[in-house]
């Protein structure tokens, strides 16, 4: 099975080089998507371009969902059978990529979702917000995914074509789960290690309220 890793990032000059260094050891094609960074993140990646690493760039910041779509479209156009999404801030451990690859190569599941280990310092507000989201998805869509908001996810080509999301921002992971639920696609959850280097980054309270509104809307529009 041809599997590519898609890494969207925005202003991650502190972390993105280390992410690439770590992921290179997995010997899988890597598609990096610079979502309009203003901190010269991409300049740190020039030495990796070519071979197994592709760098795509948005001229302006379009949002995480848009960057993920750009990377996935490219990977599938180049012959990938599945993609694994991971964040560009060193939050995800490359050691867990083998778990994703193992499940994908079984060819039983349309999607694979990472489930974070909450012993690794997940901020309480994120833990509570994530659990509320999981419960809301369960009530409205009939499936329970224990870590809806985790960005460490994988989709087969078939699943990507079916769930190709509209969200451009942080709602992308939730929309992905909602669409998979509506289409009754098979998914599998795997435990992943997560390390928080910056507790103020990521989904804000305003983002969270926006995602809640979108979940209710998707219940009637998807």
C-alpha positions, 0 to 999 in steps of 0.5 A: 500500500502506498501511504503518504504523510501530510503535514500542514503547518503555519509559523512553526519554525521552532518545530517543523525541521525536527518533525521532518527529521523524525518522520524521514526515518519512516521511509514514507513520502512526506507532503509538507504544506506551508499555510502562508507562514510569515515566520520563514518556516519554509526556509528551514526546509529547503535542505529536505526538498526533493526525493521523499519530501515535497513542500507546497506553499499557500501564499496566504493563510487559508486555515488548517482544513484547507492545508490538509486538503491541499496536501491530500489532493497532491498525495492522491494525485501522485498515487497514494492509496492512503494519507496520514495527517499529523501536525507540524508542532512536534505534538505527535510522535513519529513512533506512532506512524507504524501503528497507522501503517499497520492498521491501513495495510490490513485494508479493513478500515476506511479511517484511522483516528489517533486517541491521545494519552491524557497522561502527557499533560493535555490541558484540562480545558482541552480535555473537557472540550474534547470529551464534550465534542465526542458526546455531542457527536455520539448523540447527533451522529450515532458513533462515539470517537473518543478523541474527535479533535486529535489531528493525528488521523488517516484516510484511505483514498476511498474515504477521502473522496467520500468525506472531502470536507468543507471546513477550512479551519480547525473544524476539519477533524470534527467534520471528518468524523461527522461525515464518516458517521453519516456514510457509515464508514469503518474506522479504527482508533489507536492510542497515540502519544502527545506532547504539548510544547505550547499550551496556548496554541491550537483551538481557542474558545471561540474556535470551540463555539464555532465548531459546536455550531457547525456540528449541529448544522452538519446534523441536518445538512450532510 
